[in-house]
Amino acid sequence: MIILNIHGYGGNPHNAAYTALQENGCCDITAPAIDYAMQSPENILGKLRYIIADKQIELIVGTSLGGFFAAVLSAELNLPVIFVNPCLMPFHHLPRLGFQGNIKPFIPLFGMLDKLESDNVNCIVGADDEIIDTHDFTERMLGNARFRRIPGGKHSGATLPLKSYFGEIMYYYTEILPR
């Protein structure tokens, strides 16, 4: 399986999700570095769309703000997605994190999330996430049998059982769903 891993704001391409995917050994991972403060959301999406087409991406993993971009791309391209503590309302959270950029371009993109297909959505969140406080909203919006809320889990993916969760999801997409 060919996977695009999108890191969060202030994060890096070789985040906890990347490590967990590598440990599962089931995939080819593309993980670009994104400078969210220096690029507009549309430019970021353009770069990610190019990568998806060029690498023939089959699944997107998005952590925190990367989860927002993963959601938009999943809705637009009908690709499966795994969210790790997704920041689905960046216009709400980014200013609280010191983001100085323009948040207005995120608002119309948020409107695309209603096109997400439930069968494409997988999500794991930390119950004690100290950064994103809207996981109740996320669960109501995205909730399905593959939504997991981890007691004691924080915002860092390193506090979540990503390796086992990713293994479960990879099994779902490679063994259960194709039948």
N, C-alpha and C positions, 0 to 999 in steps of 0.2 A: 504494500500500500504506500502511496506517495502522499506525504503529509506536509502541510504548511503550518509552521508554528509561529504565532505572532505574540511577541512579548508585550508587557505592559509599559505604562508611562514610567520612565526612569529605570526600566529594566534592561535586560540584555538578551540576545538571541539564545544563549545557552543557559536558560533559566531552569527551574525545577521541572517544568513540563517537558522541556527538551531532554533532560537527563532521564526522566521516567520513560519517555518514548524510546530512547536509546536502550535502556535496560530491558525493555520488552523485546527488542531485537526483531521487530516485525515490519520495519518500515524504512523508507528512504525519507529523511527529514530535511526540509528546506527551512531555514530560520534567518530571515534578513534582519539586519539592524535598522531600527526606525528611530529617527529623532523627531518625536512628536511635537516638540517646541518649535522646531524650525520648518516644518512642512504643514501645509494645509491638509485637512481631512481628505479633500478630493485628490490631491497629489499622492497621498499615502495610498488611497484606494486604487489609483491608477497604477502605481508600482505593484501593488498586491495582485491586481487583475492580470497584469503582465506575467508575473511569476506563476500564477495559477494556470494560465494558458500555456506558457512556455514549458513548465515542468509537468504539466498534465496532473495537477493536484487532484487527489481523490477525497481528501478530508482536511478540514481546517481545525487547528487547536488555537484558541485565543485566551490569553491570561489578562485579567483586569481590563485596561483600555484596549488591549489587543482583542479581547472578547467582543468589544463593540464593533470593531472592524470585521471580525470573524462573523458576527451576526449579520451585518449589512451584506457581506459577500455571500453568505449562505442563503439569505433571502433573495438576493439578486441572481445567483447562479445555481440554486437548488442543490447545494453541496452539503454533506453531513458536517457537523461541527461539534467540537467538544469545548465547552466553556469552563474555565477555571477562575472562580471568583470574578465573574464578568462585571465590568463597569458599563452597564447598558444605558446609563444616563450621564455621559461625560460632561454635559453642560451643567449638571448639578455638582458632580464630584471634583472636577479639575480645578475650579477656582479655590476650593477648600485645600487643595494640595499645592497651591502657589503657582498654578499655571497662569501665565500672563497673556497667552494668545487669545485669539478671537474664538469664543465658544458658539457663536451663532451658526456656523456651518454644520455643527453637529445636530441641530434641531430638525431640519428636514430629513437628514439621514436616519434619525430616530424613527421617523414615520415609516420607514421601510421595514421595520421589525415586525409589523403586522403580517408580512408576507412569509415569515419563517414557517416552515413545515415542521410540525411536531415530530414526525418520524426522523427528521434530520438532526434533532436537538438532543444533546447530552450535556449535563451540567453537574459540576461538583463545586460546592461552596463550603467555606469554614463557618461554623455557627458563631464563632467569636471573632469574625473578621473586624479588625479595628480600622479599616480604611473605607470599605464599601458597606454602607448601612441599609442598602435597599434590596437585600437578598429575598425578603418576603415578596416584594414586587416581582423580582426575577422568577421566583418559584411559581407565583400565580400566572405569570405570562408564559413561562417556558415549561412548567411542570409536566412531567410524564414519568413513566416507570424508570427512566434512567437519570432522574434528578437525585442528587445525593447532598445532604446537609451533614457535615461531619462535626460532631460535638468536640469542642476544644480546638478545632481548626481555626487558624488565623488567616490573614491575607496572603502570606507567603505560601506558595504552592508546596514548599518544603514541609509544611505542617499538615499536609493532606496525603492520603494514601493514593497518590497519583499512579504509581506503577500498577497496583491491582485494579484501580478503576479503568485505566487505559487498556489493560489486558482484557477486562470484561467488555469494553466497548469494541475493541478490535475483534474479539470473538463474535460479537453481535453482527458486525458489518461483514466479516469474512465467512462465517459459518452459518449463522442463524438466518439472516436476512436473504442471502442469495437463493435459498431453497424454494 
